[in-house]
Amino acid sequence: MRKRLLSTLLAGLLLIFAAAALAPTSSASAAPAGTLQDAAQALRDDPVYVDPGARDQLSVAEEKALEDKITSADKPVFVAVLPDTPAFPEEGLLPTLRSDTGITGVYAVRLGDGFDAGADPQVMPTRAVDNLTDAVKNPATGTDPAAQLDAFTDRAVEQARGAAPASWSGGAADDSGAPVSGLITLGALAAAGGAGAYAVSRRNKRRREEEERVALDKLRVVVDEDITAYGETLERLDFHPAEPGADDTMRADYERALDSYESAKTRMEKAAHPSDVRGVTQSLEDGRYSLAVLEARRTGRELPARRPPCFFDPRHGPSVTDVLWTPSGGASREVPVCGADEARLSRGEDPMSRTVDAGDGNRRPYWEAGPAYGPWAGGYFGGGLLPGLLVGTMLGSMLATPAYASEYGGGDFGGGAGGEWGGGDFSGSDFDASGFGGGGGFGDGGGFGGGGFDGGGF
């Protein structure tokens, strides 16, 4: 009897505690103000956090709609709505929030009337974040917080790479902000939701890995051709370190050329992602420049300036000048060319362009082929030069889109690849801080003035 009485008493106490936990609060404003750590903790469980002190900016219904939009897209997009108070200092807010949350993704913050965003560069390139932030800060879009956050989220979920973190519960709330189910039901839903999110994340990860494998296989063909061509150039080189007239500078040039060859081979053997190819072609470009310097020393000519390789075919070696060139259907632009292609163009002939498999059984100039060749070209020409050279071409149009960087690791064209973590992965404080530049970007006048944060990510 005593045991039954104790059991009944304990059950009653549990019901009282459960009722207290489920009871709706009288108003959101009655809740104590949060901290940045509270925001980070909440974002590990749900994509949107609204601080109690900022509830007037986003209603519970608007918060729920924003959460549904992000979770339905299965993308690592985080939104925090915070009051402009000393508890949330603007300086360093975004990088601190990212570090405390510890999950790779895109982070948008509405701070009072201001707005800014940052992202891990491998999830969304810096240029894309800049463009999105400027777009929603445009006075023409209005100053309504819900409309601004909706506009940012709509574009962010389309462009962000990766999947939603498995830790998101996907739970629902009623208009009072309290859970709509009982504790037992909520626990079951959370467990099921966590398992479902994990399964979706794993499926998306496998899909991304397969797409990267296919892209890398295409790149491997063209890169192997480049490595073979460079090796043949070394074999034809009529130089021996002990030959008469050879000095230490020549031997150093020759050694750098050989090291570049070995580096390119090793990097390609270890390449696991399309973005890894940039290091391979960068090594080949370094090697060809070393050979050009060696040739100049041996012949007594002036040492060549460090210039990009020939645009039409990097295997031609360093360029010697820039010429005006107009691609089919495009605008004229200056491109770096080797001496042989300069002579061909001056005679009205076509340059000796590098062709690659376009995926349809035909070979085309690399700038008119698919997006997989972006990392290959990026290693030769670097991030700042290539988009301008390729503007108006098929590859150039792809390089300009955030989706390109998401699929092909185009960090060179959007602010850096940024670490080895994928979108939605837990990385803790191990992240590329260049994507979360350091403060000063929430602006004034409703948050629609000026640019983004100072630094790499804005």
RAVENGI-V643998 format. One record per residue. N is the residue number from 1. RES is the residue in three letters. OMEGA is omega as a letter, one per 40 degrees, with the letter a starting at -180 (none if undefined). NEAR is the number of other C-alpha atoms within 12 Angstrom. D_CENTER is the distance of its C-alpha to the mean C-alpha in Angstrom with 1 decimal. Layout:
N:RES:OMEGA:NEAR:D_CENTER
N:RES:OMEGA:NEAR:D_CENTER
This chain:
1:MET:a:7:65.6
2:ARG:i:8:64.0
3:LYS:i:9:60.9
4:ARG:i:10:60.7
5:LEU:i:11:61.1
6:LEU:i:12:58.3
7:SER:i:13:56.0
8:THR:i:14:56.8
9:LEU:i:14:56.2
10:LEU:i:14:52.9
11:ALA:i:14:51.8
12:GLY:i:14:52.9
13:LEU:i:14:51.0
14:LEU:i:16:47.8
15:LEU:i:18:48.3
16:ILE:i:14:48.9
17:PHE:i:15:45.6
18:ALA:i:19:43.7
19:ALA:i:18:45.3
20:ALA:a:16:44.4
21:ALA:a:18:40.7
22:LEU:a:22:40.6
23:ALA:i:21:42.6
24:PRO:i:20:40.8
25:THR:a:19:40.6
26:SER:i:12:42.7
27:SER:i:19:39.8
28:ALA:a:24:36.2
29:SER:i:21:37.3
30:ALA:a:16:39.7
31:ALA:i:18:36.9
32:PRO:i:15:36.3
33:ALA:a:24:33.4
34:GLY:i:29:30.3
35:THR:i:29:28.3
36:LEU:i:36:24.6
37:GLN:i:25:25.2
38:ASP:i:24:26.6
39:ALA:a:38:23.5
40:ALA:i:36:21.2
41:GLN:a:26:23.8
42:ALA:a:28:23.9
43:LEU:i:43:20.2
44:ARG:a:37:20.4
45:ASP:a:31:22.9
46:ASP:a:42:21.8
47:PRO:a:48:18.9
48:VAL:i:46:21.1
49:TYR:i:44:23.3
50:VAL:i:46:26.1
51:ASP:i:42:28.1
52:PRO:i:28:31.9
53:GLY:i:28:32.3
54:ALA:a:32:29.9
55:ARG:i:33:31.3
56:ASP:i:23:32.9
57:GLN:a:33:29.4
58:LEU:a:34:28.5
59:SER:i:29:31.1
60:VAL:i:30:31.0
61:ALA:i:21:31.0
62:GLU:i:29:28.1
63:GLU:a:36:26.1
64:LYS:i:30:27.0
65:ALA:i:26:26.0
66:LEU:i:38:22.5
67:GLU:a:39:22.2
68:ASP:a:28:23.5
69:LYS:a:32:21.0
70:ILE:a:36:18.0
71:THR:i:36:19.7
72:SER:i:24:21.0
73:ALA:a:28:17.5
74:ASP:i:39:16.6
75:LYS:a:44:13.1
76:PRO:i:51:12.0
77:VAL:a:54:12.8
78:PHE:a:53:15.2
79:VAL:i:49:17.8
80:ALA:i:52:20.5
81:VAL:a:46:23.6
82:LEU:i:43:25.5
83:PRO:i:33:28.7
84:ASP:a:31:29.0
85:THR:i:18:31.1
86:PRO:i:16:31.5
87:ALA:a:21:30.1
88:PHE:a:31:26.6
89:PRO:a:23:26.5
90:GLU:a:32:23.9
91:GLU:i:23:23.4
92:GLY:a:25:20.6
93:LEU:a:39:20.4
94:LEU:i:49:16.6
95:PRO:i:45:15.9
96:THR:i:30:19.1
97:LEU:i:45:18.3
98:ARG:a:46:15.0
99:SER:a:33:17.0
100:ASP:i:27:19.9
101:THR:i:40:18.2
102:GLY:a:36:16.5
103:ILE:i:44:14.0
104:THR:a:48:10.2
105:GLY:i:54:9.1
106:VAL:a:59:9.4
107:TYR:i:53:12.7
108:ALA:a:49:15.2
109:VAL:i:51:18.6
110:ARG:a:47:21.8
111:LEU:a:42:24.0
112:GLY:i:36:27.5
113:ASP:a:32:27.3
114:GLY:a:39:24.1
115:PHE:i:50:20.5
116:ASP:a:54:17.1
117:ALA:i:56:13.6
118:GLY:a:55:10.6
119:ALA:i:55:7.5
120:ASP:a:57:6.1
121:PRO:i:47:3.4
122:GLN:i:49:2.9
123:VAL:i:54:3.8
124:MET:a:54:3.4
125:PRO:a:48:3.8
126:THR:a:45:7.1
127:ARG:i:36:9.3
128:ALA:i:43:8.7
129:VAL:i:45:9.3
130:ASP:a:38:12.2
131:ASN:i:29:13.6
132:LEU:a:39:13.6
133:THR:i:43:15.2
134:ASP:a:31:17.7
135:ALA:a:30:18.6
136:VAL:i:41:19.7
137:LYS:a:38:21.4
138:ASN:a:25:23.4
139:PRO:a:18:27.1
140:ALA:a:14:27.7
141:THR:a:22:25.6
142:GLY:a:21:28.0
143:THR:a:27:27.9
144:ASP:a:27:28.3
145:PRO:a:38:25.9
146:ALA:i:33:25.7
147:ALA:i:23:25.1
148:GLN:a:39:22.4
149:LEU:i:46:20.5
150:ASP:a:33:21.2
151:ALA:i:27:19.8
152:PHE:a:42:16.5
153:THR:i:41:16.3
154:ASP:a:26:17.4
155:ARG:a:28:14.5
156:ALA:a:43:11.8
157:VAL:i:42:13.1
158:GLU:a:30:13.0
159:GLN:a:37:9.4
160:ALA:i:45:7.7
161:ARG:i:43:7.1
162:GLY:a:44:9.8
163:ALA:i:43:13.2
164:ALA:i:48:15.2
165:PRO:a:44:16.5
166:ALA:a:37:20.0
167:SER:a:34:21.5
168:TRP:a:43:21.5
169:SER:a:32:25.2
170:GLY:a:38:25.1
171:GLY:a:31:28.5
172:ALA:i:29:30.3
173:ALA:i:26:32.3
174:ASP:a:21:35.4
175:ASP:i:19:36.1
176:SER:a:23:37.3
177:GLY:a:30:34.1
178:ALA:i:24:35.9
179:PRO:a:28:35.1
180:VAL:a:21:37.0
181:SER:i:21:38.2
182:GLY:a:21:40.3
183:LEU:a:21:39.1
184:ILE:i:16:39.9
185:THR:a:15:38.2
186:LEU:i:23:35.1
187:GLY:i:17:34.9
188:ALA:i:16:35.2
189:LEU:i:23:32.6
190:ALA:i:27:30.1
191:ALA:i:20:30.8
192:ALA:i:20:30.5
193:GLY:i:27:27.4
194:GLY:i:25:25.8
195:ALA:i:20:26.9
196:GLY:i:23:25.7
197:ALA:i:33:22.2
198:TYR:a:26:22.1
199:ALA:i:20:23.4
200:VAL:i:26:20.8
201:SER:a:32:18.0
202:ARG:a:23:19.6
203:ARG:i:19:20.3
204:ASN:i:26:16.7
205:LYS:i:26:15.7
206:ARG:i:16:18.6
207:ARG:i:17:17.6
208:ARG:i:25:14.1
209:GLU:i:21:16.0
210:GLU:i:18:18.6
211:GLU:i:22:16.4
212:GLU:i:28:14.7
213:ARG:i:22:18.3
214:VAL:i:21:19.7
215:ALA:a:32:17.2
216:LEU:i:35:17.9
217:ASP:i:24:21.6
218:LYS:a:30:21.6
219:LEU:a:40:20.0
220:ARG:a:38:22.5
221:VAL:a:22:25.4
222:VAL:i:34:24.5
223:VAL:i:41:23.5
224:ASP:i:27:26.7
225:GLU:i:25:28.7
226:ASP:a:38:27.3
227:ILE:i:36:28.1
228:THR:i:21:31.6
229:ALA:i:22:32.2
230:TYR:i:35:31.5
231:GLY:i:26:33.7
232:GLU:i:15:36.5
233:THR:i:24:36.2
234:LEU:i:29:36.8
235:GLU:a:15:39.7
236:ARG:a:12:41.3
237:LEU:a:20:41.0
238:ASP:i:16:44.5
239:PHE:i:26:43.9
240:HIS:a:21:45.2
241:PRO:a:20:44.6
242:ALA:a:13:48.3
243:GLU:i:13:49.5
244:PRO:i:10:51.8
245:GLY:i:16:50.0
246:ALA:i:21:46.7
247:ASP:a:18:45.7
248:ASP:i:16:43.1
249:THR:i:19:40.6
250:MET:a:30:40.9
251:ARG:i:25:40.6
252:ALA:i:21:37.4
253:ASP:a:31:35.9
254:TYR:i:34:37.0
255:GLU:i:24:35.6
256:ARG:i:27:32.1
257:ALA:i:34:32.3
258:LEU:i:30:33.2
259:ASP:i:24:30.6
260:SER:i:31:27.9
261:TYR:a:37:29.3
262:GLU:i:24:29.3
263:SER:a:27:25.8
264:ALA:i:37:24.5
265:LYS:a:29:26.5
266:THR:a:21:25.4
267:ARG:a:29:21.7
268:MET:i:35:22.1
269:GLU:a:21:24.1
270:LYS:a:18:21.6
271:ALA:i:27:18.5
272:ALA:a:25:17.0
273:HIS:i:35:13.8
274:PRO:a:45:13.5
275:SER:i:45:11.3
276:ASP:a:36:14.3
277:VAL:i:47:16.4
278:ARG:i:41:15.4
279:GLY:i:34:17.4
280:VAL:a:39:20.3
281:THR:i:45:20.7
282:GLN:i:36:20.4
283:SER:i:36:23.2
284:LEU:i:50:25.3
285:GLU:i:43:24.9
286:ASP:a:38:26.1
287:GLY:a:40:28.9
288:ARG:i:44:30.2
289:TYR:i:37:30.3
290:SER:i:35:32.3
291:LEU:i:39:34.7
292:ALA:i:36:35.1
293:VAL:i:31:36.0
294:LEU:i:35:38.4
295:GLU:i:26:40.1
296:ALA:i:19:40.6
297:ARG:a:25:42.2
298:ARG:a:28:44.5
299:THR:i:15:45.7
300:GLY:i:13:46.1
301:ARG:i:12:43.8
302:GLU:a:13:41.5
303:LEU:a:21:38.2
304:PRO:i:23:35.4
305:ALA:i:16:32.7
306:ARG:a:21:29.2
307:ARG:i:30:27.9
308:PRO:i:39:25.2
309:PRO:i:40:26.5
310:CYS:a:36:28.2
311:PHE:a:44:26.0
312:PHE:i:41:28.0
313:ASP:a:34:28.0
314:PRO:i:42:26.4
315:ARG:i:37:29.2
316:HIS:i:34:31.6
317:GLY:a:36:30.6
318:PRO:i:36:29.9
319:SER:i:33:30.6
320:VAL:a:27:33.8
321:THR:i:24:33.3
322:ASP:i:24:31.4
323:VAL:i:26:32.9
324:LEU:a:19:32.5
325:TRP:a:28:31.3
326:THR:i:20:30.9
327:PRO:a:25:29.1
328:SER:i:16:30.7
329:GLY:a:12:30.2
330:GLY:i:18:28.1
331:ALA:i:16:28.8
332:SER:i:18:30.1
333:ARG:i:21:28.0
334:GLU:i:22:28.7
335:VAL:i:34:27.4
336:PRO:a:34:28.3
337:VAL:i:35:31.0
338:CYS:a:31:33.2
339:GLY:a:24:37.0
340:ALA:i:25:37.8
341:ASP:i:35:35.5
342:GLU:i:29:36.7
343:ALA:i:18:40.2
344:ARG:a:18:39.4
345:LEU:i:23:37.9
346:SER:i:16:40.8
347:ARG:a:11:43.1
348:GLY:a:11:41.3
349:GLU:i:14:40.0
350:ASP:i:20:36.6
351:PRO:i:29:34.4
352:MET:a:24:33.9
353:SER:i:27:30.4
354:ARG:i:28:28.3
355:THR:a:26:28.2
356:VAL:i:31:26.2
357:ASP:a:25:26.5
358:ALA:i:23:25.2
359:GLY:i:20:25.6
360:ASP:a:10:28.8
361:GLY:a:9:31.2
362:ASN:i:14:31.1
363:ARG:a:18:29.8
364:ARG:i:22:28.3
365:PRO:a:28:26.9
366:TYR:a:34:23.3
367:TRP:i:39:22.1
368:GLU:i:33:23.7
369:ALA:a:30:22.4
370:GLY:a:33:19.5
371:PRO:a:40:15.8
372:ALA:a:46:16.0
373:TYR:i:46:17.5
374:GLY:i:48:14.6
375:PRO:i:46:13.7
376:TRP:a:49:17.5
377:ALA:a:52:18.0
378:GLY:i:47:15.2
379:GLY:i:35:17.1
380:TYR:a:43:20.3
381:PHE:i:39:19.4
382:GLY:a:30:16.5
383:GLY:a:32:13.7
384:GLY:a:20:16.2
385:LEU:a:25:18.9
386:LEU:a:37:17.6
387:PRO:i:30:16.5
388:GLY:i:25:20.0
389:LEU:a:38:21.8
390:LEU:a:39:20.4
391:VAL:i:29:20.7
392:GLY:i:24:22.7
393:THR:a:29:22.3
394:MET:a:30:20.8
395:LEU:i:32:18.0
396:GLY:i:32:17.5
397:SER:i:26:17.3
398:MET:a:31:14.5
399:LEU:a:43:12.5
400:ALA:a:32:12.9
401:THR:i:33:11.3
402:PRO:a:37:7.9
403:ALA:i:31:9.2
404:TYR:a:37:9.5
405:ALA:i:40:6.1
406:SER:a:46:5.8
407:GLU:a:41:9.2
408:TYR:i:46:9.7
409:GLY:a:46:7.1
410:GLY:a:48:7.4
411:GLY:i:44:6.1
412:ASP:a:40:9.7
413:PHE:a:43:9.6
414:GLY:i:42:7.1
415:GLY:i:37:7.6
416:GLY:a:36:7.1
417:ALA:i:40:5.9
418:GLY:i:36:7.2
419:GLY:a:24:9.8
420:GLU:a:23:11.0
421:TRP:i:27:10.6
422:GLY:a:38:9.2
423:GLY:a:44:8.8
424:GLY:i:45:12.3
425:ASP:i:36:13.5
426:PHE:i:29:15.8
427:SER:a:24:15.1
428:GLY:i:22:17.5
429:SER:i:21:17.3
430:ASP:a:21:15.5
431:PHE:a:34:12.0
432:ASP:a:35:10.5
433:ALA:i:32:12.5
434:SER:i:31:11.2
435:GLY:a:45:8.9
436:PHE:a:45:12.3
437:GLY:i:34:14.6
438:GLY:i:29:18.0
439:GLY:i:34:20.0
440:GLY:a:28:22.1
441:GLY:a:37:20.1
442:PHE:i:40:21.8
443:GLY:i:29:24.4
444:ASP:a:23:27.8
445:GLY:i:17:29.8
446:GLY:i:26:28.1
447:GLY:a:35:24.7
448:PHE:a:32:24.4
449:GLY:i:26:25.2
450:GLY:a:26:23.2
451:GLY:a:30:19.6
452:GLY:i:40:17.1
453:PHE:i:37:17.2
454:ASP:i:26:18.1
455:GLY:a:23:15.7
456:GLY:a:29:12.3
457:GLY:a:43:10.3
458:PHE:none:43:12.7
